[in-house]
């Protein structure tokens, strides 16, 4: 569920693309309901954590397990990140409603991974979804 080049240039559009990537694989996901959940979470404060990274996340009764998608915007866009800089790398996490531990572990792991400047740079340099997946797989073996 990797989108190597997001088409959208605004927050709502990016969220829709990331949701659609999940819904194509997980047919039980209600795209409109998930959008409501994510926009509600964004209203509390942007999930743009800075350094070009955003981790929109939420919990849904439709999710039977932790679901994730990843999208990249080479141009970057305004996601109201904490540092005010454009956001390029987007991780969408959707957890089952009763799974606080799994959800928090995934958020922490992605946050740690995204603190690595070299890794973020490599994610921006590769060309395809397969190459992005390979980078994540290789990094996951190290961790």
N, C-alpha and C positions, 0 to 999 in steps of 0.2 A: 504494500500500500504506500508506494513512493511516487511522488510527483516531482520529476526533476526540474520542471519549470512551471511554476504556478502562472496562470493566465491573469488572475485577479490583481487589482492594484489597491484594494481597500480591505479593511478588516473583515467585513461581512462576507465578501466574495471569497477570501482566503479560507475562512471557516467553512463555507459551503463546499469548496473544492475538497478540503480535507475530510469533511463528513461524507461526501459522495464516494471518495476512495474507500472508506470503511464500508459504506452501505452496499457497494458493489460486491463485496465479499461476504458481508454479514447481512443477509437479507432481512432479518428481523428488526434491524435498526430503523427507527422512524426518523428520517432526516429532519423534518420540521421540528419535532420535539427536541431532538438533540441540539438543533440550532438555538432554540429557546433556552435550553440549559446552559449552553456556552455563552450566549449573550448576557444571561443573568449573572454568570460568573465574571464576565468582563466588566459588568457594571460595578462590581465591588472594587475593581482595580485591574489594570491591564496585566495580562500574563506575559507581556513582553519583558523578559528579565534583563535585557541589555546585551551588549556585545553582539548585536545582530540576531538574537535568539528569542523565540516566543514558545511557550509551552501551554497553549490553551488546553483546559482539562475540565472534566465534569464526571458526574455519576449518572447512570441511566439504568432503569429497570430492564431495558432491552438488552443490555450487555450481560452475557453469561460468563464472560471472562474479560480480562484486561484487553482492550482494543487500542491500536495505535495506527496513526498514519504520519507520514513525513512529507513536507513540501518545501521547495526551495524557490526563492525569488532572486535571480541574479541581480536585478536592478535594485531590489530592496523596496520597502514600502513603510509608510508610517503606521505602526501598530501601537502607538502611544507607549513605547518602551520606557522603562525607568530612566535610561540614560539619554532619552530624546533622539537617539540615532535610528536610522532605518533598520528594519528587521529583514533578514534574508532566510533564516532557517526556522521552520515551524514544525513542532511536534504536537500532534493532537492525541491526547490520552482520554479514553473513556473507560471508566471502571464500573463494575456492578455496584448497585446501591449499598450493599453490605460489605464492602471490601476496603476498608480504610488502609490496612497495612500494605497491600499490594500496590495500591494507588500511590501511597507516599513513597514507597521504595522505588517505584518507577520514576517518579518526579525527581527524587534525589539522585538517582543514577544518571538520568539525562542531564541534570544540572552539573554534576561532576564532569561528565564527558564534555560538555559544552564550555567548560572553563579552559579547556586546552586550545590555545590559539592555533597551534599547528593543525590539529584535527579539524577545527572550523574552516581553516584556509583550504585544507584538502577537500572538504565537502563542497566548497565553492568552485574548485578547479576541475572536478571530474565532469564527464559529459552525459552519463546515462543513469537511469534508475538502477541498472545492474551494478555499475561502479559504486554508486552510493551504498547499495546493499552490501557490497564487498567490503567497503570501508567500515561499516558498522559491524559486520561479522568478524573482521580481523580485530577490531578494537574490543569486541566482546570476549574474544578468546584470551586477550591479554588481561582483562579485568577479571 
